[in-house]
């Protein structure tokens, strides 16, 4: 039977484990589907619009609650 990854990793030295980790990371990064420039621009614009909307809502809520607190407590 083949040994598990943990058993193999325990037999390797520190530098061999670091090298194995680096190779696995590079291997996984080759599987990533990277966005195109157009997609990246679109995603960035959507995030900026959403963040701006959330800032506006939170600011408005803060303004209203501040007015209420000052009205109640004088």
CHARMM-style PDB file with segment names, atoms N, HN, CA, C and O in Angstrom:
ATOM      1  N   UNK     1       0.834  -1.183   0.000  1.00  0.00      PROA
ATOM      2  CA  UNK     1       0.000   0.000   0.000  1.00  0.00      PROA
ATOM      3  C   UNK     1       0.876   1.243   0.000  1.00  0.00      PROA
ATOM      4  O   UNK     1       2.003   1.221   0.495  1.00  0.00      PROA
ATOM      5  N   UNK     2       0.356   2.313  -0.552  1.00  0.00      PROA
ATOM      6  HN  UNK     2      -0.560   2.332  -0.954  1.00  0.00      PROA
ATOM      7  CA  UNK     2       1.127   3.555  -0.592  1.00  0.00      PROA
ATOM      8  C   UNK     2       0.970   4.300   0.730  1.00  0.00      PROA
ATOM      9  O   UNK     2      -0.033   4.174   1.432  1.00  0.00      PROA
ATOM     10  N   UNK     3       1.992   5.072   1.035  1.00  0.00      PROA
ATOM     11  HN  UNK     3       2.807   5.175   0.464  1.00  0.00      PROA
ATOM     12  CA  UNK     3       1.976   5.833   2.280  1.00  0.00      PROA
ATOM     13  C   UNK     3       1.155   7.109   2.098  1.00  0.00      PROA
ATOM     14  O   UNK     3       1.041   7.637   0.991  1.00  0.00      PROA
ATOM     15  N   UNK     4       0.582   7.599   3.209  1.00  0.00      PROA
ATOM     16  HN  UNK     4       0.675   7.171   4.108  1.00  0.00      PROA
ATOM     17  CA  UNK     4      -0.189   8.834   3.127  1.00  0.00      PROA
ATOM     18  C   UNK     4       0.750  10.027   3.020  1.00  0.00      PROA
ATOM     19  O   UNK     4       1.951   9.907   3.263  1.00  0.00      PROA
ATOM     20  N   UNK     5       0.194  11.177   2.656  1.00  0.00      PROA
ATOM     21  HN  UNK     5      -0.782  11.275   2.459  1.00  0.00      PROA
ATOM     22  CA  UNK     5       1.001  12.388   2.499  1.00  0.00      PROA
ATOM     23  C   UNK     5       1.648  12.797   3.825  1.00  0.00      PROA
ATOM     24  O   UNK     5       2.774  13.294   3.845  1.00  0.00      PROA
ATOM     25  N   UNK     6       0.926  12.585   4.936  1.00  0.00      PROA
ATOM     26  HN  UNK     6       0.012  12.181   4.920  1.00  0.00      PROA
ATOM     27  CA  UNK     6       1.480  12.972   6.235  1.00  0.00      PROA
ATOM     28  C   UNK     6       2.708  12.132   6.576  1.00  0.00      PROA
ATOM     29  O   UNK     6       3.693  12.648   7.104  1.00  0.00      PROA
ATOM     30  N   UNK     7       2.645  10.841   6.272  1.00  0.00      PROA
ATOM     31  HN  UNK     7       1.845  10.422   5.843  1.00  0.00      PROA
ATOM     32  CA  UNK     7       3.773   9.975   6.575  1.00  0.00      PROA
ATOM     33  C   UNK     7       4.975  10.334   5.716  1.00  0.00      PROA
ATOM     34  O   UNK     7       6.109  10.305   6.195  1.00  0.00      PROA
ATOM     35  N   UNK     8       4.744  10.670   4.465  1.00  0.00      PROA
ATOM     36  HN  UNK     8       3.823  10.694   4.076  1.00  0.00      PROA
ATOM     37  CA  UNK     8       5.833  11.061   3.580  1.00  0.00      PROA
ATOM     38  C   UNK     8       6.414  12.383   4.048  1.00  0.00      PROA
ATOM     39  O   UNK     8       7.634  12.551   4.057  1.00  0.00      PROA
ATOM     40  N   UNK     9       5.557  13.331   4.440  1.00  0.00      PROA
ATOM     41  HN  UNK     9       4.566  13.195   4.432  1.00  0.00      PROA
ATOM     42  CA  UNK     9       6.022  14.645   4.881  1.00  0.00      PROA
ATOM     43  C   UNK     9       6.831  14.528   6.166  1.00  0.00      PROA
ATOM     44  O   UNK     9       7.782  15.283   6.370  1.00  0.00      PROA
ATOM     45  N   UNK    10       6.459  13.579   7.044  1.00  0.00      PROA
ATOM     46  HN  UNK    10       5.686  12.966   6.879  1.00  0.00      PROA
ATOM     47  CA  UNK    10       7.199  13.412   8.290  1.00  0.00      PROA
ATOM     48  C   UNK    10       8.615  12.903   8.018  1.00  0.00      PROA
ATOM     49  O   UNK    10       9.527  13.203   8.788  1.00  0.00      PROA
ATOM     50  N   UNK    11       8.817  12.149   6.955  1.00  0.00      PROA
ATOM     51  HN  UNK    11       8.076  11.905   6.329  1.00  0.00      PROA
ATOM     52  CA  UNK    11      10.129  11.596   6.648  1.00  0.00      PROA
ATOM     53  C   UNK    11      11.037  12.620   5.973  1.00  0.00      PROA
ATOM     54  O   UNK    11      12.258  12.466   5.982  1.00  0.00      PROA
ATOM     55  N   UNK    12      10.445  13.671   5.383  1.00  0.00      PROA
ATOM     56  HN  UNK    12       9.453  13.796   5.376  1.00  0.00      PROA
ATOM     57  CA  UNK    12      11.233  14.678   4.693  1.00  0.00      PROA
ATOM     58  C   UNK    12      11.789  15.691   5.684  1.00  0.00      PROA
ATOM     59  O   UNK    12      11.219  15.913   6.753  1.00  0.00      PROA
ATOM     60  N   UNK    13      12.899  16.296   5.315  1.00  0.00      PROA
ATOM     61  HN  UNK    13      13.362  16.116   4.447  1.00  0.00      PROA
ATOM     62  CA  UNK    13      13.478  17.337   6.146  1.00  0.00      PROA
ATOM     63  C   UNK    13      12.748  18.650   5.954  1.00  0.00      PROA
ATOM     64  O   UNK    13      11.817  18.748   5.154  1.00  0.00      PROA
ATOM     65  N   UNK    14      13.181  19.662   6.697  1.00  0.00      PROA
ATOM     66  HN  UNK    14      13.938  19.583   7.346  1.00  0.00      PROA
ATOM     67  CA  UNK    14      12.530  20.968   6.658  1.00  0.00      PROA
ATOM     68  C   UNK    14      12.576  21.575   5.265  1.00  0.00      PROA
ATOM     69  O   UNK    14      11.547  22.014   4.752  1.00  0.00      PROA
ATOM     70  N   UNK    15      13.751  21.610   4.644  1.00  0.00      PROA
ATOM     71  HN  UNK    15      14.587  21.253   5.061  1.00  0.00      PROA
ATOM     72  CA  UNK    15      13.888  22.230   3.331  1.00  0.00      PROA
ATOM     73  C   UNK    15      13.141  21.436   2.255  1.00  0.00      PROA
ATOM     74  O   UNK    15      12.616  22.021   1.308  1.00  0.00      PROA
ATOM     75  N   UNK    16      13.093  20.135   2.395  1.00  0.00      PROA
ATOM     76  HN  UNK    16      13.519  19.660   3.165  1.00  0.00      PROA
ATOM     77  CA  UNK    16      12.350  19.313   1.435  1.00  0.00      PROA
ATOM     78  C   UNK    16      10.862  19.586   1.554  1.00  0.00      PROA
ATOM     79  O   UNK    16      10.162  19.625   0.542  1.00  0.00      PROA
ATOM     80  N   UNK    17      10.358  19.779   2.783  1.00  0.00      PROA
ATOM     81  HN  UNK    17      10.926  19.747   3.605  1.00  0.00      PROA
ATOM     82  CA  UNK    17       8.944  20.100   2.976  1.00  0.00      PROA
ATOM     83  C   UNK    17       8.614  21.483   2.423  1.00  0.00      PROA
ATOM     84  O   UNK    17       7.555  21.678   1.825  1.00  0.00      PROA
ATOM     85  N   UNK    18       9.515  22.443   2.620  1.00  0.00      PROA
ATOM     86  HN  UNK    18      10.375  22.285   3.106  1.00  0.00      PROA
ATOM     87  CA  UNK    18       9.303  23.786   2.080  1.00  0.00      PROA
ATOM     88  C   UNK    18       9.295  23.726   0.553  1.00  0.00      PROA
ATOM     89  O   UNK    18       8.455  24.358  -0.088  1.00  0.00      PROA
ATOM     90  N   UNK    19      10.224  22.972  -0.029  1.00  0.00      PROA
ATOM     91  HN  UNK    19      10.906  22.459   0.491  1.00  0.00      PROA
ATOM     92  CA  UNK    19      10.266  22.817  -1.485  1.00  0.00      PROA
ATOM     93  C   UNK    19       9.016  22.149  -2.020  1.00  0.00      PROA
ATOM     94  O   UNK    19       8.480  22.555  -3.050  1.00  0.00      PROA
ATOM     95  N   UNK    20       8.548  21.116  -1.316  1.00  0.00      PROA
ATOM     96  HN  UNK    20       8.984  20.786  -0.479  1.00  0.00      PROA
ATOM     97  CA  UNK    20       7.326  20.424  -1.715  1.00  0.00      PROA
ATOM     98  C   UNK    20       6.130  21.377  -1.669  1.00  0.00      PROA
ATOM     99  O   UNK    20       5.299  21.387  -2.578  1.00  0.00      PROA
ATOM    100  N   UNK    21       6.052  22.171  -0.609  1.00  0.00      PROA
ATOM    101  HN  UNK    21       6.726  22.163   0.129  1.00  0.00      PROA
ATOM    102  CA  UNK    21       4.970  23.143  -0.484  1.00  0.00      PROA
ATOM    103  C   UNK    21       5.015  24.141  -1.634  1.00  0.00      PROA
ATOM    104  O   UNK    21       3.980  24.446  -2.226  1.00  0.00      PROA
ATOM    105  N   UNK    22       6.193  24.651  -1.954  1.00  0.00      PROA
ATOM    106  HN  UNK    22       7.033  24.403  -1.473  1.00  0.00      PROA
ATOM    107  CA  UNK    22       6.349  25.620  -3.046  1.00  0.00      PROA
ATOM    108  C   UNK    22       5.911  25.010  -4.381  1.00  0.00      PROA
ATOM    109  O   UNK    22       5.204  25.652  -5.157  1.00  0.00      PROA
ATOM    110  N   UNK    23       6.333  23.771  -4.643  1.00  0.00      PROA
ATOM    111  HN  UNK    23       6.908  23.250  -4.012  1.00  0.00      PROA
ATOM    112  CA  UNK    23       5.939  23.109  -5.888  1.00  0.00      PROA
ATOM    113  C   UNK    23       4.424  22.916  -5.956  1.00  0.00      PROA
ATOM    114  O   UNK    23       3.824  23.082  -7.018  1.00  0.00      PROA
ATOM    115  N   UNK    24       3.807  22.566  -4.826  1.00  0.00      PROA
ATOM    116  HN  UNK    24       4.295  22.431  -3.964  1.00  0.00      PROA
ATOM    117  CA  UNK    24       2.356  22.376  -4.804  1.00  0.00      PROA
ATOM    118  C   UNK    24       1.623  23.697  -5.034  1.00  0.00      PROA
ATOM    119  O   UNK    24       0.601  23.730  -5.720  1.00  0.00      PROA
ATOM    120  N   UNK    25       2.142  24.782  -4.462  1.00  0.00      PROA
ATOM    121  HN  UNK    25       2.972  24.755  -3.905  1.00  0.00      PROA
ATOM    122  CA  UNK    25       1.524  26.090  -4.657  1.00  0.00      PROA
ATOM    123  C   UNK    25       1.603  26.493  -6.127  1.00  0.00      PROA
ATOM    124  O   UNK    25       0.608  26.939  -6.699  1.00  0.00      PROA
ATOM    125  N   UNK    26       2.769  26.343  -6.740  1.00  0.00      PROA
ATOM    126  HN  UNK    26       3.577  25.980  -6.276  1.00  0.00      PROA
ATOM    127  CA  UNK    26       2.940  26.692  -8.145  1.00  0.00      PROA
ATOM    128  C   UNK    26       2.025  25.821  -9.010  1.00  0.00      PROA
ATOM    129  O   UNK    26       1.425  26.315  -9.965  1.00  0.00      PROA
ATOM    130  N   UNK    27       1.916  24.557  -8.690  1.00  0.00      PROA
ATOM    131  HN  UNK    27       2.403  24.156  -7.914  1.00  0.00      PROA
ATOM    132  CA  UNK    27       1.046  23.653  -9.438  1.00  0.00      PROA
ATOM    133  C   UNK    27      -0.416  24.083  -9.341  1.00  0.00      PROA
ATOM    134  O   UNK    27      -1.135  24.047 -10.339  1.00  0.00      PROA
ATOM    135  N   UNK    28      -0.862  24.486  -8.163  1.00  0.00      PROA
ATOM    136  HN  UNK    28      -0.278  24.516  -7.352  1.00  0.00      PROA
ATOM    137  CA  UNK    28      -2.241  24.936  -8.001  1.00  0.00      PROA
ATOM    138  C   UNK    28      -2.487  26.252  -8.728  1.00  0.00      PROA
ATOM    139  O   UNK    28      -3.569  26.462  -9.276  1.00  0.00      PROA
ATOM    140  N   UNK    29      -1.494  27.139  -8.740  1.00  0.00      PROA
ATOM    141  HN  UNK    29      -0.615  26.968  -8.296  1.00  0.00      PROA
ATOM    142  CA  UNK    29      -1.662  28.426  -9.417  1.00  0.00      PROA
ATOM    143  C   UNK    29      -1.771  28.258 -10.928  1.00  0.00      PROA
ATOM    144  O   UNK    29      -2.355  29.112 -11.596  1.00  0.00      PROA
ATOM    145  N   UNK    30      -1.226  27.185 -11.480  1.00  0.00      PROA
ATOM    146  HN  UNK    30      -0.752  26.492 -10.938  1.00  0.00      PROA
ATOM    147  CA  UNK    30      -1.378  26.955 -12.915  1.00  0.00      PROA
ATOM    148  C   UNK    30      -2.805  26.554 -13.264  1.00  0.00      PROA
ATOM    149  O   UNK    30      -3.205  26.661 -14.424  1.00  0.00      PROA
ATOM    150  N   UNK    31      -3.585  26.092 -12.281  1.00  0.00      PROA
ATOM    151  HN  UNK    31      -3.260  26.005 -11.339  1.00  0.00      PROA
ATOM    152  CA  UNK    31      -4.972  25.680 -12.515  1.00  0.00      PROA
ATOM    153  C   UNK    31      -5.951  26.853 -12.418  1.00  0.00      PROA
ATOM    154  O   UNK    31      -7.117  26.715 -12.786  1.00  0.00      PROA
ATOM    155  N   UNK    32      -5.488  27.995 -11.928  1.00  0.00      PROA
ATOM    156  HN  UNK    32      -4.541  28.106 -11.628  1.00  0.00      PROA
ATOM    157  CA  UNK    32      -6.367  29.144 -11.722  1.00  0.00      PROA
ATOM    158  C   UNK    32      -6.759  29.739 -13.071  1.00  0.00      PROA
ATOM    159  O   UNK    32      -5.924  29.887 -13.963  1.00  0.00      PROA
ATOM    160  N   UNK    33      -8.031  30.076 -13.208  1.00  0.00      PROA
ATOM    161  HN  UNK    33      -8.709  29.956 -12.483  1.00  0.00      PROA
ATOM    162  CA  UNK    33      -8.509  30.762 -14.406  1.00  0.00      PROA
ATOM    163  C   UNK    33      -8.469  32.253 -14.090  1.00  0.00      PROA
ATOM    164  O   UNK    33      -9.312  32.763 -13.353  1.00  0.00      PROA
ATOM    165  N   UNK    34      -7.484  32.946 -14.652  1.00  0.00      PROA
ATOM    166  HN  UNK    34      -6.799  32.532 -15.252  1.00  0.00      PROA
ATOM    167  CA  UNK    34      -7.294  34.354 -14.355  1.00  0.00      PROA
ATOM    168  C   UNK    34      -8.259  35.194 -15.185  1.00  0.00      PROA
ATOM    169  O   UNK    34      -8.512  34.875 -16.347  1.00  0.00      PROA
ATOM    170  N   UNK    35      -8.809  36.279 -14.594  1.00  0.00      PROA
ATOM    171  HN  UNK    35      -8.604  36.538 -13.650  1.00  0.00      PROA
ATOM    172  CA  UNK    35      -9.740  37.119 -15.367  1.00  0.00      PROA
ATOM    173  C   UNK    35      -9.004  37.918 -16.441  1.00  0.00      PROA
ATOM    174  O   UNK    35      -7.820  38.232 -16.315  1.00  0.00      PROA
ATOM    175  N   UNK    36      -9.747  38.232 -17.499  1.00  0.00      PROA
ATOM    176  HN  UNK    36     -10.708  37.977 -17.601  1.00  0.00      PROA
ATOM    177  CA  UNK    36      -9.172  39.070 -18.547  1.00  0.00      PROA
ATOM    178  C   UNK    36      -9.151  40.515 -18.053  1.00  0.00      PROA
ATOM    179  O   UNK    36      -9.712  40.831 -17.004  1.00  0.00      PROA
ATOM    180  N   UNK    37      -8.504  41.381 -18.815  1.00  0.00      PROA
ATOM    181  HN  UNK    37      -8.049  41.125 -19.668  1.00  0.00      PROA
ATOM    182  CA  UNK    37      -8.422  42.792 -18.439  1.00  0.00      PROA
ATOM    183  C   UNK    37      -9.818  43.414 -18.395  1.00  0.00      PROA
ATOM    184  O   UNK    37     -10.120  44.215 -17.510  1.00  0.00      PROA
ATOM    185  N   UNK    38     -10.659  43.042 -19.348  1.00  0.00      PROA
ATOM    186  HN  UNK    38     -10.414  42.392 -20.067  1.00  0.00      PROA
ATOM    187  CA  UNK    38     -12.024  43.569 -19.392  1.00  0.00      PROA
ATOM    188  C   UNK    38     -12.832  43.098 -18.178  1.00  0.00      PROA
ATOM    189  O   UNK    38     -13.551  43.889 -17.568  1.00  0.00      PROA
ATOM    190  N   UNK    39     -12.718  41.830 -17.833  1.00  0.00      PROA
ATOM    191  HN  UNK    39     -12.135  41.187 -18.329  1.00  0.00      PROA
ATOM    192  CA  UNK    39     -13.422  41.309 -16.666  1.00  0.00      PROA
ATOM    193  C   UNK    39     -12.940  41.985 -15.388  1.00  0.00      PROA
ATOM    194  O   UNK    39     -13.735  42.332 -14.514  1.00  0.00      PROA
ATOM    195  N   UNK    40     -11.635  42.164 -15.295  1.00  0.00      PROA
ATOM    196  HN  UNK    40     -10.989  41.882 -16.005  1.00  0.00      PROA
ATOM    197  CA  UNK    40     -11.066  42.783 -14.103  1.00  0.00      PROA
ATOM    198  C   UNK    40     -11.548  44.222 -13.958  1.00  0.00      PROA
ATOM    199  O   UNK    40     -11.846  44.667 -12.850  1.00  0.00      PROA
ATOM    200  N   UNK    41     -11.626  44.950 -15.066  1.00  0.00      PROA
ATOM    201  HN  UNK    41     -11.384  44.589 -15.967  1.00  0.00      PROA
ATOM    202  CA  UNK    41     -12.135  46.318 -15.041  1.00  0.00      PROA
ATOM    203  C   UNK    41     -13.598  46.334 -14.611  1.00  0.00      PROA
ATOM    204  O   UNK    41     -14.004  47.173 -13.806  1.00  0.00      PROA
ATOM    205  N   UNK    42     -14.385  45.411 -15.146  1.00  0.00      PROA
ATOM    206  HN  UNK    42     -14.056  44.730 -15.800  1.00  0.00      PROA
ATOM    207  CA  UNK    42     -15.801  45.333 -14.783  1.00  0.00      PROA
ATOM    208  C   UNK    42     -15.963  45.000 -13.311  1.00  0.00      PROA
ATOM    209  O   UNK    42     -16.750  45.644 -12.618  1.00  0.00      PROA
ATOM    210  N   UNK    43     -15.237  44.010 -12.819  1.00  0.00      PROA
ATOM    211  HN  UNK    43     -14.597  43.487 -13.381  1.00  0.00      PROA
ATOM    212  CA  UNK    43     -15.336  43.613 -11.414  1.00  0.00      PROA
ATOM    213  C   UNK    43     -14.931  44.765 -10.493  1.00  0.00      PROA
ATOM    214  O   UNK    43     -15.562  44.995  -9.461  1.00  0.00      PROA
ATOM    215  N   UNK    44     -13.882  45.481 -10.873  1.00  0.00      PROA
ATOM    216  HN  UNK    44     -13.370  45.294 -11.711  1.00  0.00      PROA
ATOM    217  CA  UNK    44     -13.418  46.603 -10.064  1.00  0.00      PROA
ATOM    218  C   UNK    44     -14.475  47.703 -10.017  1.00  0.00      PROA
ATOM    219  O   UNK    44     -14.726  48.279  -8.959  1.00  0.00      PROA
ATOM    220  N   UNK    45     -15.090  47.992 -11.154  1.00  0.00      PROA
ATOM    221  HN  UNK    45     -14.886  47.524 -12.013  1.00  0.00      PROA
ATOM    222  CA  UNK    45     -16.134  49.016 -11.190  1.00  0.00      PROA
ATOM    223  C   UNK    45     -17.331  48.612 -10.331  1.00  0.00      PROA
ATOM    224  O   UNK    45     -17.885  49.442  -9.611  1.00  0.00      PROA
ATOM    225  N   UNK    46     -17.728  47.356 -10.401  1.00  0.00      PROA
ATOM    226  HN  UNK    46     -17.278  46.681 -10.986  1.00  0.00      PROA
ATOM    227  CA  UNK    46     -18.855  46.879  -9.593  1.00  0.00      PROA
ATOM    228  C   UNK    46     -18.536  47.021  -8.109  1.00  0.00      PROA
ATOM    229  O   UNK    46     -19.388  47.457  -7.335  1.00  0.00      PROA
ATOM    230  N   UNK    47     -17.342  46.664  -7.709  1.00  0.00      PROA
ATOM    231  HN  UNK    47     -16.650  46.310  -8.337  1.00  0.00      PROA
ATOM    232  CA  UNK    47     -16.955  46.772  -6.302  1.00  0.00      PROA
ATOM    233  C   UNK    47     -16.954  48.235  -5.862  1.00  0.00      PROA
ATOM    234  O   UNK    47     -17.433  48.553  -4.774  1.00  0.00      PROA
ATOM    235  N   UNK    48     -16.422  49.122  -6.694  1.00  0.00      PROA
ATOM    236  HN  UNK    48     -16.033  48.863  -7.578  1.00  0.00      PROA
ATOM    237  CA  UNK    48     -16.372  50.542  -6.341  1.00  0.00      PROA
ATOM    238  C   UNK    48     -17.786  51.121  -6.193  1.00  0.00      PROA
ATOM    239  O   UNK    48     -18.042  51.887  -5.264  1.00  0.00      PROA
ATOM    240  N   UNK    49     -18.698  50.764  -7.097  1.00  0.00      PROA
ATOM    241  HN  UNK    49     -18.490  50.142  -7.851  1.00  0.00      PROA
ATOM    242  CA  UNK    49     -20.080  51.248  -7.006  1.00  0.00      PROA
ATOM    243  C   UNK    49     -20.743  50.707  -5.748  1.00  0.00      PROA
ATOM    244  O   UNK    49     -21.427  51.451  -5.046  1.00  0.00      PROA
ATOM    245  N   UNK    50     -20.555  49.443  -5.455  1.00  0.00      PROA
ATOM    246  HN  UNK    50     -19.999  48.839  -6.026  1.00  0.00      PROA
ATOM    247  CA  UNK    50     -21.158  48.841  -4.271  1.00  0.00      PROA
ATOM    248  C   UNK    50     -20.625  49.483  -2.998  1.00  0.00      PROA
ATOM    249  O   UNK    50     -21.398  49.789  -2.090  1.00  0.00      PROA
ATOM    250  N   UNK    51     -19.324  49.689  -2.922  1.00  0.00      PROA
ATOM    251  HN  UNK    51     -18.697  49.440  -3.659  1.00  0.00      PROA
ATOM    252  CA  UNK    51     -18.724  50.306  -1.731  1.00  0.00      PROA
ATOM    253  C   UNK    51     -19.240  51.735  -1.563  1.00  0.00      PROA
ATOM    254  O   UNK    51     -19.546  52.158  -0.449  1.00  0.00      PROA
ATOM    255  N   UNK    52     -19.334  52.469  -2.656  1.00  0.00      PROA
ATOM    256  HN  UNK    52     -19.085  52.125  -3.561  1.00  0.00      PROA
ATOM    257  CA  UNK    52     -19.871  53.829  -2.591  1.00  0.00      PROA
ATOM    258  C   UNK    52     -21.311  53.828  -2.092  1.00  0.00      PROA
ATOM    259  O   UNK    52     -21.688  54.677  -1.284  1.00  0.00      PROA
ATOM    260  N   UNK    53     -22.117  52.883  -2.569  1.00  0.00      PROA
ATOM    261  HN  UNK    53     -21.811  52.193  -3.226  1.00  0.00      PROA
ATOM    262  CA  UNK    53     -23.508  52.760  -2.123  1.00  0.00      PROA
ATOM    263  C   UNK    53     -23.569  52.462  -0.626  1.00  0.00      PROA
ATOM    264  O   UNK    53     -24.356  53.076   0.095  1.00  0.00      PROA
ATOM    265  N   UNK    54     -22.754  51.535  -0.159  1.00  0.00      PROA
ATOM    266  HN  UNK    54     -22.115  51.036  -0.744  1.00  0.00      PROA
ATOM    267  CA  UNK    54     -22.758  51.177   1.260  1.00  0.00      PROA
ATOM    268  C   UNK    54     -22.308  52.365   2.109  1.00  0.00      PROA
ATOM    269  O   UNK    54     -22.870  52.608   3.177  1.00  0.00      PROA
ATOM    270  N   UNK    55     -21.300  53.107   1.645  1.00  0.00      PROA
ATOM    271  HN  UNK    55     -20.844  52.910   0.777  1.00  0.00      PROA
ATOM    272  CA  UNK    55     -20.851  54.301   2.374  1.00  0.00      PROA
ATOM    273  C   UNK    55     -21.987  55.311   2.476  1.00  0.00      PROA
ATOM    274  O   UNK    55     -22.191  55.909   3.533  1.00  0.00      PROA
ATOM    275  N   UNK    56     -22.731  55.509   1.384  1.00  0.00      PROA
ATOM    276  HN  UNK    56     -22.566  55.024   0.526  1.00  0.00      PROA
ATOM    277  CA  UNK    56     -23.845  56.456   1.398  1.00  0.00      PROA
ATOM    278  C   UNK    56     -24.933  56.021   2.381  1.00  0.00      PROA
ATOM    279  O   UNK    56     -25.455  56.845   3.132  1.00  0.00      PROA
ATOM    280  N   UNK    57     -25.273  54.745   2.381  1.00  0.00      PROA
ATOM    281  HN  UNK    57     -24.849  54.075   1.771  1.00  0.00      PROA
ATOM    282  CA  UNK    57     -26.314  54.244   3.285  1.00  0.00      PROA
ATOM    283  C   UNK    57     -25.875  54.392   4.739  1.00  0.00      PROA
ATOM    284  O   UNK    57     -26.652  54.858   5.572  1.00  0.00      PROA
ATOM    285  N   UNK    58     -24.648  54.004   5.052  1.00  0.00      PROA
ATOM    286  HN  UNK    58     -24.017  53.626   4.376  1.00  0.00      PROA
ATOM    287  CA  UNK    58     -24.159  54.096   6.427  1.00  0.00      PROA
ATOM    288  C   UNK    58     -24.068  55.561   6.861  1.00  0.00      PROA
ATOM    289  O   UNK    58     -24.400  55.881   8.003  1.00  0.00      PROA
ATOM    290  N   UNK    59     -23.631  56.445   5.985  1.00  0.00      PROA
ATOM    291  HN  UNK    59     -23.362  56.185   5.058  1.00  0.00      PROA
ATOM    292  CA  UNK    59     -23.536  57.869   6.319  1.00  0.00      PROA
ATOM    293  C   UNK    59     -24.917  58.453   6.589  1.00  0.00      PROA
ATOM    294  O   UNK    59     -25.100  59.204   7.547  1.00  0.00      PROA
ATOM    295  N   UNK    60     -25.886  58.110   5.749  1.00  0.00      PROA
ATOM    296  HN  UNK    60     -25.737  57.500   4.971  1.00  0.00      PROA
ATOM    297  CA  UNK    60     -27.242  58.596   5.951  1.00  0.00      PROA
ATOM    298  C   UNK    60     -27.822  58.077   7.264  1.00  0.00      PROA
ATOM    299  O   UNK    60     -28.448  58.829   8.011  1.00  0.00      PROA
ATOM    300  N   UNK    61     -27.613  56.798   7.542  1.00  0.00      PROA
ATOM    301  HN  UNK    61     -27.104  56.187   6.936  1.00  0.00      PROA
ATOM    302  CA  UNK    61     -28.086  56.212   8.797  1.00  0.00      PROA
ATOM    303  C   UNK    61     -27.420  56.887   9.991  1.00  0.00      PROA
ATOM    304  O   UNK    61     -28.081  57.149  10.996  1.00  0.00      PROA
ATOM    305  N   UNK    62     -26.134  57.168   9.897  1.00  0.00      PROA
ATOM    306  HN  UNK    62     -25.597  56.954   9.081  1.00  0.00      PROA
ATOM    307  CA  UNK    62     -25.416  57.848  10.964  1.00  0.00      PROA
ATOM    308  C   UNK    62     -25.966  59.256  11.181  1.00  0.00      PROA
ATOM    309  O   UNK    62     -26.148  59.684  12.321  1.00  0.00      PROA
ATOM    310  N   UNK    63     -26.229  59.970  10.100  1.00  0.00      PROA
ATOM    311  HN  UNK    63     -26.081  59.623   9.174  1.00  0.00      PROA
ATOM    312  CA  UNK    63     -26.771  61.321  10.196  1.00  0.00      PROA
ATOM    313  C   UNK    63     -28.144  61.314  10.869  1.00  0.00      PROA
ATOM    314  O   UNK    63     -28.413  62.131  11.750  1.00  0.00      PROA
ATOM    315  N   UNK    64     -29.009  60.391  10.451  1.00  0.00      PROA
ATOM    316  HN  UNK    64     -28.790  59.728   9.735  1.00  0.00      PROA
ATOM    317  CA  UNK    64     -30.350  60.305  11.029  1.00  0.00      PROA
ATOM    318  C   UNK    64     -30.278  59.948  12.503  1.00  0.00      PROA
ATOM    319  O   UNK    64     -30.948  60.575  13.323  1.00  0.00      PROA
ATOM    320  N   UNK    65     -29.478  58.951  12.852  1.00  0.00      PROA
ATOM    321  HN  UNK    65     -28.934  58.441  12.186  1.00  0.00      PROA
ATOM    322  CA  UNK    65     -29.372  58.548  14.260  1.00  0.00      PROA
ATOM    323  C   UNK    65     -28.760  59.651  15.110  1.00  0.00      PROA
ATOM    324  O   UNK    65     -29.151  59.823  16.264  1.00  0.00      PROA
ATOM    325  N   UNK    66     -27.810  60.401  14.566  1.00  0.00      PROA
ATOM    326  HN  UNK    66     -27.492  60.262  13.628  1.00  0.00      PROA
ATOM    327  CA  UNK    66     -27.215  61.515  15.298  1.00  0.00      PROA
ATOM    328  C   UNK    66     -28.267  62.585  15.586  1.00  0.00      PROA
ATOM    329  O   UNK    66     -28.348  63.097  16.702  1.00  0.00      PROA
ATOM    330  N   UNK    67     -29.072  62.920  14.575  1.00  0.00      PROA
ATOM    331  HN  UNK    67     -29.006  62.504  13.669  1.00  0.00      PROA
ATOM    332  CA  UNK    67     -30.144  63.912  14.761  1.00  0.00      PROA
ATOM    333  C   UNK    67     -31.130  63.443  15.830  1.00  0.00      PROA
ATOM    334  O   UNK    67     -31.556  64.234  16.672  1.00  0.00      PROA
ATOM    335  N   UNK    68     -31.493  62.167  15.799  1.00  0.00      PROA
ATOM    336  HN  UNK    68     -31.147  61.524  15.115  1.00  0.00      PROA
ATOM    337  CA  UNK    68     -32.433  61.629  16.788  1.00  0.00      PROA
ATOM    338  C   UNK    68     -31.841  61.698  18.185  1.00  0.00      PROA
ATOM    339  O   UNK    68     -32.522  62.108  19.125  1.00  0.00      PROA
ATOM    340  N   UNK    69     -30.586  61.303  18.336  1.00  0.00      PROA
ATOM    341  HN  UNK    69     -30.032  60.970  17.573  1.00  0.00      PROA
ATOM    342  CA  UNK    69     -29.943  61.325  19.661  1.00  0.00      PROA
ATOM    343  C   UNK    69     -29.854  62.755  20.189  1.00  0.00      PROA
ATOM    344  O   UNK    69     -30.127  62.985  21.367  1.00  0.00      PROA
ATOM    345  N   UNK    70     -29.480  63.719  19.350  1.00  0.00      PROA
ATOM    346  HN  UNK    70     -29.258  63.532  18.394  1.00  0.00      PROA
ATOM    347  CA  UNK    70     -29.403  65.100  19.803  1.00  0.00      PROA
ATOM    348  C   UNK    70     -30.785  65.667  20.127  1.00  0.00      PROA
ATOM    349  O   UNK    70     -30.912  66.496  21.027  1.00  0.00      PROA
ATOM    350  N   UNK    71     -31.826  65.230  19.403  1.00  0.00      PROA
ATOM    351  HN  UNK    71     -31.722  64.557  18.671  1.00  0.00      PROA
ATOM    352  CA  UNK    71     -33.182  65.678  19.687  1.00  0.00      PROA
ATOM    353  C   UNK    71     -33.672  65.126  21.024  1.00  0.00      PROA
ATOM    354  O   UNK    71     -34.317  65.830  21.801  1.00  0.00      PROA
ATOM    355  N   UNK    72     -33.348  63.818  21.289  1.00  0.00      PROA
ATOM    356  HN  UNK    72     -32.825  63.245  20.658  1.00  0.00      PROA
ATOM    357  CA  UNK    72     -33.815  63.175  22.518  1.00  0.00      PROA
ATOM    358  C   UNK    72     -33.050  63.699  23.735  1.00  0.00      PROA
ATOM    359  O   UNK    72     -33.654  64.030  24.755  1.00  0.00      PROA
ATOM    360  N   UNK    73     -31.727  63.772  23.626  1.00  0.00      PROA
ATOM    361  HN  UNK    73     -31.236  63.503  22.797  1.00  0.00      PROA
ATOM    362  CA  UNK    73     -30.918  64.133  24.789  1.00  0.00      PROA
ATOM    363  C   UNK    73     -30.520  65.612  24.814  1.00  0.00      PROA
ATOM    364  O   UNK    73     -29.846  66.055  25.744  1.00  0.00      PROA
ATOM    365  N   UNK    74     -30.919  66.349  23.833  1.00  0.00      PROA
ATOM    366  HN  UNK    74     -31.467  65.989  23.078  1.00  0.00      PROA
ATOM    367  CA  UNK    74     -30.784  67.785  23.852  1.00  0.00      PROA
ATOM    368  C   UNK    74     -29.476  68.340  23.520  1.00  0.00      PROA
ATOM    369  OT1 UNK    74     -29.305  69.559  23.521  1.00  0.00      PROA
TER     370      UNK     74
END
